[in-house]
Amino acid sequence: MRVVNASPLIVLSKLGRLDLLREPRPGIEVVTPRAVLDEVLKGKPEDPAVTLVPQAVADWLGVLPTPPVPGVLRTGDLDPGETAVLSVALEHPGWEVVLDDHSARREAKRLGLPCIGTVGLVLIGHRLGTVPSVRHALESLRAAGLYVSDRLFRLALEEAGD
């Protein structure tokens, strides 16, 4: 099971690649907390996520109620969506979180939660043959507004042999 935050939903929608959330197993269940869905739907009408995410909800993306924040969670640097994603994962041991924000990923690691980011999803897609060029995908992600450091960009290219 994967619990996804707004950033991956938004940037993958801009690329038309929400399908990457379901790899490497097309049958994998993917959910998002209501707080995250609400954040995504507040986008501008021309934002692809405003159209594509509700289509995914109608098809394969589950929406869970936003849970209460557990006391173990350090929320200081987190936005409400990140807090909701981590809270859901804490309620369901073994669920993987999909987060891009550095502070949120650091908190997931501190809590022992399995975590992947959008760049990691691209690398999985590349290994499976559904993302032909990691370089092109990363450049597109950057153009879509995802911050990808030069170091992470190089590491991803190196890992992909691209």
C-alpha positions in Angstrom: 0.0 0.0 0.0 1.2 3.5 -0.8 0.1 6.7 0.8 0.8 9.7 -1.5 1.2 13.4 -0.9 0.2 16.3 -3.1 3.5 17.0 -4.7 3.9 13.6 -6.5 0.2 13.8 -7.5 0.6 17.3 -9.0 3.9 16.8 -10.8 3.1 13.4 -12.1 -0.3 14.8 -13.4 1.6 17.5 -15.3 3.6 14.7 -17.0 0.6 12.5 -17.6 2.3 9.8 -15.5 0.1 9.1 -12.5 0.5 5.5 -13.5 4.1 5.6 -12.0 2.4 5.5 -8.5 1.2 2.0 -9.2 4.5 0.5 -10.3 6.1 -2.0 -10.0 2.9 -3.8 -9.4 -0.1 -2.4 -11.4 -2.4 -3.9 -8.7 -0.7 -2.0 -5.9 -3.2 0.0 -3.8 -2.5 3.7 -3.7 -4.3 6.0 -1.2 -4.2 9.7 -0.2 -5.7 11.4 2.8 -8.6 13.7 2.3 -6.4 16.7 3.3 -4.1 16.0 0.4 -6.9 15.6 -2.1 -8.4 18.9 -0.9 -5.0 20.6 -1.4 -4.7 19.2 -5.0 -8.2 20.2 -5.9 -7.5 23.8 -4.8 -5.2 24.2 -7.9 -6.1 26.3 -10.9 -8.6 24.9 -13.3 -5.9 24.6 -16.0 -3.7 22.5 -13.7 -3.8 18.9 -15.0 -4.0 17.5 -11.4 -7.4 19.2 -11.0 -8.7 16.9 -13.7 -6.5 13.8 -13.6 -6.5 13.2 -9.9 -10.3 13.0 -9.6 -10.3 10.6 -12.6 -7.8 8.5 -10.7 -10.0 8.6 -7.6 -12.9 7.4 -9.7 -10.7 4.5 -11.0 -7.9 3.4 -8.6 -6.8 6.1 -6.1 -8.4 5.6 -2.7 -9.2 8.5 -0.4 -8.9 8.0 3.4 -10.2 10.3 6.1 -7.5 12.6 7.5 -6.5 10.9 10.8 -5.6 12.7 14.0 -1.9 13.5 14.4 -0.1 11.1 16.7 2.1 12.6 19.4 5.2 10.9 18.1 5.0 12.9 14.9 7.1 16.1 14.8 5.1 18.5 12.7 7.1 21.7 13.0 8.4 21.7 9.4 5.5 19.8 7.8 2.5 21.1 5.9 -1.0 19.6 6.7 -0.8 17.1 3.7 2.6 15.8 4.7 1.4 15.4 8.3 -1.7 13.6 7.1 0.3 11.2 4.9 2.7 10.3 7.8 -0.2 10.0 10.2 -1.9 7.5 7.9 1.3 5.5 7.5 1.8 5.4 11.3 -1.7 3.9 11.7 -0.8 1.2 9.1 2.6 -0.3 9.7 4.4 -1.3 6.5 2.6 1.2 4.3 5.0 3.2 2.1 4.8 7.0 1.9 5.3 8.9 -1.3 6.9 12.3 -0.3 9.2 14.7 -2.0 9.8 17.3 0.7 13.1 16.9 2.4 11.8 17.6 5.9 8.9 15.2 5.4 11.2 12.4 4.1 13.6 13.0 7.1 10.6 12.6 9.5 9.5 9.4 7.7 13.0 8.0 8.1 13.1 9.0 11.7 9.8 7.1 12.2 11.0 4.1 10.3 8.4 4.5 7.6 9.2 3.1 4.1 9.5 6.1 1.8 9.9 6.9 -1.9 9.8 10.1 -3.8 8.9 11.0 -7.3 12.4 10.5 -8.6 12.4 7.0 -7.1 9.2 6.3 -8.9 10.8 7.4 -12.2 13.7 5.1 -11.5 11.4 2.2 -10.9 9.6 3.0 -14.2 12.9 3.1 -16.0 13.9 -0.3 -14.7 10.5 -1.7 -15.8 10.9 -0.1 -19.2 8.0 2.4 -18.9 10.2 5.4 -18.6 12.6 5.3 -21.6 14.8 8.3 -20.5 15.5 9.2 -16.9 17.2 12.4 -18.0 14.1 13.5 -20.0 11.8 12.5 -17.2 13.8 14.5 -14.6 14.0 17.5 -16.8 10.3 17.3 -17.3 9.8 17.1 -13.5 11.9 20.1 -13.0 9.9 22.0 -15.6 6.7 20.9 -13.9 8.0 22.6 -10.7 9.6 19.7 -8.7 12.8 20.7 -7.1 15.4 18.1 -8.0 18.9 19.0 -6.8 21.8 18.7 -9.1 23.3 16.0 -6.9 20.0 13.9 -6.9 19.8 14.5 -10.7 23.3 13.1 -11.2 22.7 10.2 -8.8 19.5 9.2 -10.6 21.2 9.3 -14.0 24.1 7.3 -12.6 21.8 4.6 -11.1 19.8 4.4 -14.4 22.9 4.3 -16.5 21.4 7.2 -18.5 
